[in-house]
Amino acid sequence: MKIQEKFAFLKAGENRESFFRRISLFFPKSDHRYKKIEQAYNVTKDAFRDVKREGGDRYFEHIRAVCLILIDYLRVNDYELIIAALLHDIVEDCPSWTIERVRTLFGDRVACFVDYLTKPSKVDYPKKEEREHVYHYRFNNAPRDFFSIKLSDRFHNLFTLESCPKDKQE
């Protein structure tokens, strides 16, 4: 089976209903964990409402796909990891979102994951090389569970690379 076939759901018609059908396998709709995942889903979808990826897809499709990889292939059912995966790009890409805002709405553990997933700002590190060095160096101290989100994100980015310009693919 080709990798594209195995991960066909990443290109298929996934939507809110199919996503929450998976979540309901772990938590009933009345559970506070289900509600927190739903809250993260909603705020992320709203934050990225008008944002597109290089290939023209809605950015939120990437966010949801990262969560689906985490849930379906890494077998993660930890609600805080699912929330962090939903929020993994929000601080880096949405100026109105800060780590403190994430902490206030979703707690310390989620904020910690999102902080590790967020590249340092250009204000703090104007040079790209330094910014990337700090970002990658922090992986040495990241909580182990962080890597399941980071690897899901990286996998999806690689999986969708064909829609990027040739120079980025290389």
ZARO-113287 format. One record per residue (C-alpha): residue number from 0; x negated, y, z negated. Coordinates in steps of 0.05 Angstrom, whole numbers, plus 32768, in hexadecimal, padded with zeros to 4 digits. Example, Ala and Ser with C-alpha at 12.3 -4.5 7.8 and 13.67 -1.06 7.14 Angstrom:
REM residues 2
REC|0|7F0A|7FA6|7F64
REC|1|7EEF|7FEB|7F71
END
This chain:
REM residues 170
REC|0|8000|8000|8000
REC|1|7FE4|8044|8014
REC|2|7FDC|8079|7FDE
REC|3|800E|80A6|8003
REC|4|8042|806F|7FFE
REC|5|8034|8061|7FB5
REC|6|803D|80AB|7FA4
REC|7|8075|80B9|7FD6
REC|8|809F|80D7|7F9E
REC|9|806F|8112|7F9D
REC|10|8087|8125|7FE3
REC|11|80CE|810C|7FDB
REC|12|810C|8131|7FC5
REC|13|80FC|8136|7F7C
REC|14|8128|8167|7F57
REC|15|813F|817B|7F11
REC|16|816F|8141|7F0D
REC|17|813C|810B|7F1E
REC|18|8108|812B|7EF0
REC|19|8137|812C|7EB4
REC|20|814F|80E6|7EC3
REC|21|8107|80D1|7EB3
REC|22|8105|80FC|7E74
REC|23|8147|80DC|7E5C
REC|24|8124|8098|7E5D
REC|25|80FB|80B2|7E22
REC|26|8129|80E3|7DFF
REC|27|8175|80ED|7DFD
REC|28|818E|8131|7E14
REC|29|819E|8144|7DCD
REC|30|8157|8138|7DB5
REC|31|812E|8176|7DA5
REC|32|80F4|815A|7DD0
REC|33|8121|8154|7E0D
REC|34|8139|819C|7E01
REC|35|80F1|81B6|7DFB
REC|36|80DD|8194|7E3C
REC|37|811B|81B2|7E5D
REC|38|8108|81F7|7E42
REC|39|80C1|81F0|7E5E
REC|40|80DD|81D8|7EA1
REC|41|810B|8215|7EA4
REC|42|80D8|824A|7E90
REC|43|80A4|822D|7EC0
REC|44|80D5|8229|7EFA
REC|45|80E9|8271|7EEC
REC|46|80A1|8289|7EE6
REC|47|808E|826B|7F29
REC|48|80D0|8279|7F4C
REC|49|80B4|82A1|7F86
REC|50|806F|8281|7F8A
REC|51|8059|8254|7FC3
REC|52|801D|8227|7FCC
REC|53|7FED|822D|8007
REC|54|8015|81F8|802D
REC|55|8055|821F|8024
REC|56|8075|81F2|7FEF
REC|57|8093|8212|7FB2
REC|58|805E|8215|7F7B
REC|59|808E|81F5|7F4A
REC|60|808C|81B4|7F73
REC|61|8043|81AE|7F5F
REC|62|8054|81B9|7F16
REC|63|808A|8183|7F18
REC|64|805D|8153|7F3F
REC|65|8027|8159|7F0A
REC|66|805A|8145|7ED6
REC|67|8073|810B|7F00
REC|68|802C|80F0|7F08
REC|69|8023|80F6|7EBD
REC|70|8065|80D3|7EAE
REC|71|8069|809E|7EE5
REC|72|8020|808A|7EEF
REC|73|7FFE|809B|7EAE
REC|74|803A|8084|7E86
REC|75|803B|80C2|7E59
REC|76|8079|80CD|7E30
REC|77|805C|80FE|7DFD
REC|78|808A|813A|7E03
REC|79|8054|816D|7DF2
REC|80|8028|8153|7E2A
REC|81|8062|8156|7E5A
REC|82|8070|819E|7E44
REC|83|8026|81B0|7E4C
REC|84|8026|8192|7E91
REC|85|8062|81BD|7EA4
REC|86|803E|81FA|7E89
REC|87|7FF8|81E9|7EA2
REC|88|7FF2|8224|7ED2
REC|89|8020|8257|7EB2
REC|90|7FED|827F|7E8A
REC|91|7FBA|827F|7EC2
REC|92|7FEB|8293|7EF9
REC|93|8022|82BC|7ED7
REC|94|800B|82FC|7EB5
REC|95|8047|82FF|7E87
REC|96|8033|82BD|7E67
REC|97|7FFD|82B7|7E32
REC|98|7FE5|827F|7E06
REC|99|8007|82A1|7DCB
REC|100|8049|82A1|7DF0
REC|101|8041|8257|7DFE
REC|102|802F|824B|7DB5
REC|103|806D|8272|7D9D
REC|104|809C|824B|7DCA
REC|105|807C|8206|7DCB
REC|106|804D|81FF|7D90
REC|107|8003|81F9|7D82
REC|108|7FF5|81B7|7DA4
REC|109|8015|81CC|7DE6
REC|110|7FF1|820F|7DE3
REC|111|7FAF|81EC|7DD8
REC|112|7FB8|81C0|7E16
REC|113|7FCD|81FB|7E40
REC|114|7F92|8223|7E27
REC|115|7F61|81EC|7E3D
REC|116|7F85|81E8|7E80
REC|117|7F80|8233|7E8C
REC|118|7F43|824F|7EAE
REC|119|7F23|828A|7E89
REC|120|7F38|82CF|7EA2
REC|121|7F12|82F7|7ED5
REC|122|7F10|832F|7EA2
REC|123|7EEA|8304|7E70
REC|124|7EBF|82E3|7EA5
REC|125|7EB9|830E|7EE4
REC|126|7E89|82DD|7F06
REC|127|7EAB|82A1|7F25
REC|128|7E71|8272|7F14
REC|129|7E71|8286|7ECB
REC|130|7EBD|8281|7EC7
REC|131|7EBB|823A|7EE4
REC|132|7E81|8226|7EB8
REC|133|7EA6|823B|7E78
REC|134|7EE6|8219|7E90
REC|135|7EC3|81D7|7E9E
REC|136|7E96|81DB|7E61
REC|137|7ED4|81DF|7E34
REC|138|7EE8|819A|7E4E
REC|139|7EB2|817E|7E1F
REC|140|7EDD|8193|7DE3
REC|141|7F22|8189|7E00
REC|142|7F52|8159|7DDF
REC|143|7F52|8116|7E02
REC|144|7F9B|811C|7E17
REC|145|7F8A|815C|7E3D
REC|146|7F68|8131|7E73
REC|147|7FA8|810D|7E85
REC|148|7FC7|8150|7E99
REC|149|7F87|816A|7EBB
REC|150|7F7F|812A|7EE3
REC|151|7FC8|812A|7EF8
REC|152|7FC0|8172|7F0F
REC|153|7F7F|8163|7F34
REC|154|7F9E|8125|7F55
REC|155|7FD9|814D|7F6E
REC|156|7FAC|8184|7F89
REC|157|7F83|8150|7FAE
REC|158|7FC1|812C|7FC6
REC|159|7FDC|816C|7FE6
REC|160|7F99|8184|8002
REC|161|7FAD|8176|804A
REC|162|7FD9|81B4|8049
REC|163|7F9C|81E0|8038
REC|164|7F6C|8200|806A
REC|165|7F32|81D3|8080
REC|166|7EFE|81FB|8059
REC|167|7F23|81F0|8018
REC|168|7F2C|81A6|8027
REC|169|7EE1|819F|8030
END
